[in-house]
Amino acid sequence: MRIAMIGTGYVGLVSGACFSDFGHEVVCVDKDARKIELLHQNIMPIYEPGLAELVASNVKARRLSFTTDLAAGIKDADAIFIAVGTPSRRGDGHADLSYVFAAAREIAENLTGSSVIVTKSTVPVGTGDEVERILAEVAPNSGAKVVSNPEFLREGAAIEDFKRPDRVVVGTNDEGAREVMRAIYRPLSLNQNAPVLFTGRRTSELIKYAANAFLAVKITFINEIADLCEAVGADVQEVSRGIGMDNRIGGKFLHAGPGYGGSCFPKDTLALLKTAADHETPQRIVEATVQVNDTRKRAMGRKVIKAMGGDAHGKTVAVLGLTFKPNTDDMRDAPSLSVIAALQDAGATVRAYDPEGVEQAKPMLSGVAFCDSPYVAAQDADALVIVTEWDEFRALDLKRMAATLKTPLLVDLRNIYPPAEAKRAGLTLVGVGKPKHD
Ligand code: UDX
């Protein structure tokens, strides 16, 4: 199959590289000449484990190429994927579809055959209809079909998720388009037995939002249960295990923490609420989830202050982990931003360390001292706070930490340290949803 991928952002680049690794011939197109130039030098515009290697090997095998020339890129393509950004529109929270529609128009203007046009970007229900309308207006006789094929990639595990998905969702009622999509994903059904679920296009578009909203609800639910655990002296990790062993609930996405962040959950839950409002069908559970999560992030800053005795004035806090989760440099809606703001507002000085996120974090955080290691950050601090569970924080030398800190206090917002281990090292541990230990 010959595939064109429009947009070399996170989704486009990972999808393009993985499709080429399946053996398809893939051309990735982006308007940003600098990005394409960097990709030609095998420099990735994002941090994603394994991506540079995957791109390099497929470029070498001549299955993967990059260009700024959309017309050349889509020539003779069996499928053209639209994988451009859909940020939250400033002011109203709706997904901004201007990049999607501009790409659709440019594709329509340059179509040479009867390709399948696939929206991979996360787009609100009905966007496929609009792309189809643009196509009918600009290239009325093209015979091209518009398909929805949402992605479910997690940052940091995107290649694994792409190659071993729980399912692939394809939205179209056109049999010819289904055949093309079946052929594109055949390597998955052959090797991984991953089911390809065919649905109508609007259904497929909604599946993406419903999936992300449900996961956000699940996390937020366990976060509130964590608060209750603290109040009644129960242990949220055991509650998660206990409820998660019920197959109807499932154990994943039940890790209590400082609240969800990232490029997807915050944006997609808001976009779902907008769609719901437009159709006068309120989604009250998702509304509550968004509110609870927003409040929670700042509340985690207050939790740290409480652990320090209720007063942050003149105190120094060492923050470990700034990105919204490990194995990414992504700072979008990261809980660390709210935690740090709450600490600074209360008069604390913040020293921070993150393995990959510092460059992205710098413009978003003023007055923070960025340090080269967890131990440098902890120097003379009144508390050490783990905000993101990077692997390198799982094996800290806790005794050395206890000696480095001014006050041996560890606030572990990801519950990565067992209380006994912290106690042995001489640290007072405060977790999330954990009973108090003396
Ligand atoms: C998410 C979806 O998982 C993915 O399917 C979709 O395509 C894009 O959005 P991503 O944002 O990369 O992926 O990260 P994910 O691993 O889902 O984590 C999202 C946020 O939830 C992070 O802030 C993470 O720390 C938090 N989280 C996740 C929890 O607090 N607890 C959990 O149990 C799981």
Residues whose N, C-alpha, C, O or C-beta is under 5 A from the ligand:
A	BS01	UDX	E151 F152 L153 R154 E155 I219 F253 L254 H255 G257 G259 Y260 G261 G262 S263 C264 F265 F324 K325
